[in-house]
Amino acid sequence: MKILLISPTSKGIGGIAQHVQGLSKFLTNQNHKVNIISSENTFTIPIKGLKNPSFMLSSFLKTRSIKGNDIVHAHNIPSALAMKNTSGKKVLSLHGIYSKQIVQLHRLFMQGVYRRKRELMFYCKLLKFCRQNII
C-alpha cells in the first residue's frame, strides 16, 4: 500500500513527531511504501504564529503533484488542507488539546471541507478497528 503521512513535524522529541516516526517505521516494516510531508521537507517560516500557516500553504502546494496514494493520514488541523488536496482514503488524527481542535474541525465541517460521507465513514471504521485491536 502507498501511504502518505502529513504532519507539521516528523523529527524531534515532541509527541506528534514521535508518533509519526513510530507509525512510519511500523508501516515500512509491514512492507508499505510510506512518504512523509512535514516541516522538515517543506517551506515553513520558523516564527511563532507563522510556522503552522506557512506549513499549511506549502504542504498544500506540495501535495498537488503527489498522486496515487491508497491512504492519506494527516496529523492535526494544519495538515487537513493538504490532505483534502490528495487522492486516496483520508484519515485525520488530532493530537494534543482536543477541545480547541474539535471546535476548529467543526468549523471545517460546516464550511464543507469534509462533506464526503465515505471519508467520514472510513475514518469511523478505522477508529473503531484501532480501539478494538491496538489501543
Phi, psi and omega in degrees: 000145177259118186239132177250123175257129178241120184213141177302332178213145179227000178229152178115192186258359181291163184298312180295318180300314179297319179297313181295318178300312180295317179296316179299315180297316179299311182295322177296320178294338177270014178068029173264150176270119185244128172245145180236131169248122180211180179294345178286337181232017173226167180285130171221155175262111187282053178236135181307131181093344180246344184296309181293315177299321179291326175294319179304312182291312184292323178290324176300314180294323181293324182286347179300331182261357182262120182233165171080024177279142173278318179226138174240118183245109180261143180245114178076164186302321181300341180269350187295321181296317178295321178299318180298332185276358186247168176263158179113170176293142187244138177227132176242119177254132177258132180240151172090229186279099188292319187300318179292321182288328178296320177298316179296317180296321178299320177298319179296320177300315182294330179277354176088015180292325183243052184286333187293121183293326181299320180296318180292319179296320178298316180298316180296318179295319179295318179298317178297316178300315181297319180297322182283326189248338187246312186282000000 
